[in-house]
Amino acid sequence: MFAEKGVSYYGEYDRKNAASDFGSMRESGLNAVLVGVSEFDYWFWKEAVGEVLREAAEQGLSVYVDLWGWGKVFGGEPGSIFVQRNPEELQLAGNGSVIPAACVNSSFRPFLIESLQEICEEYDFNGVFIDEPHYARSGREWGCFCDKCRDFFRKSFGRELESTLSDDVVRFRENSMLEFLSDLVDVVKTAGKEVTICMLPFEGEKRRLIGAPDWDKIRVLDADVLATDPYWMTFGEDMTSFVTRHVGRVLKACLGTGKRAQVWVQLFNVPEGREGEVIEGIGLINKIQMEGKSVDSLFGWPFLAGKNSILASDNPELVWKNFLAALTP
């Protein structure tokens, strides 16, 4: 069974209430929590967020901070204050339309670096979770064609940025994302905390469209944990083949690096009648190995299966019950 068992947690800023939730997690056999901190949370609830993180640590949980939806460059439902305030720094599609997400080559990068430095200095926690870094899309349109990206591409390849996903364009977007991630990793590691990078389970043209770096390039970054979230229900995939393939990918990326492997299980929007798949999926993940390497960390998203939120499963009580049961040795 997994050495680390955890769940994502967000939206609670009263320490007393959080203490009760964390106590429930511990009693249920969980030993880690990922606290989603959006830009709004950090701006509006800064002191309260610190209290919640401190409570989790004092209860003996390993505590991680998720840059939840920041810049819409990372996964998550929250809106972005940076996107709201800096329309000139957003990604542009080839047709000139604005894509509502920050460009990783824009002033969003120094903004995020400064914010991340402050978070690491101000709060008590174990590590930072970099969640699904990607370029955004608007329908069939993709970016980024802003002036900075056009200028960087011109300097790198000696010609104008073309409007097709050529190999050079894919390489340019991938390199931009890798440089962006490397900067973030450096900030967190300098602060003495761990880094987890969670990549979307995309391959081929899907991966090219979102500008996600290949695992072979991600694995050389100084991260401590490599993760992925093969949510077979959300992506409409066959559980066995989808989970086996992508868990294998993350295990392979960790081989020979000393990095830990983490896999996420969907507890949100689970349809009625499919709650048992949570148990089946976790059992499958627990069995997968590659050259003796198995998954070190298993997390579910989110706490209580999203009860009372837009992410609520049809039967959140049963989904949550199954999640905890599957993690009991």
Secondary structure, DSSP 8 states (H G I E B T S, - for coil): --SEEEEEE-S---HHHHHHHHHHHHHTT--EEEEEE-HHHHHHSHHHHHHHHHHHHHTT-EEEEEETTGGGTSS-SS--HHHHH-GGGEEEBTTS-EEEEE-TTSTHHHHHHHHHHHHHHH---SEEEEE-----EETTEEB--SHHHHHHHHHHHSS---SS--HHHHHHHHHHHHHHHHHHHHHHHHTT-EEEEEE-S--HHHHHHHT---HHHHTTSS-SEEEE---HHHHT--HHHHHHHHHHHHHHHHTTTT-EEEEEEE-SS--TT-THHHHHHHHHHHH-EETTEE--EEEEESGGGGTTSTT--SSHHHHHHHHHHHT--
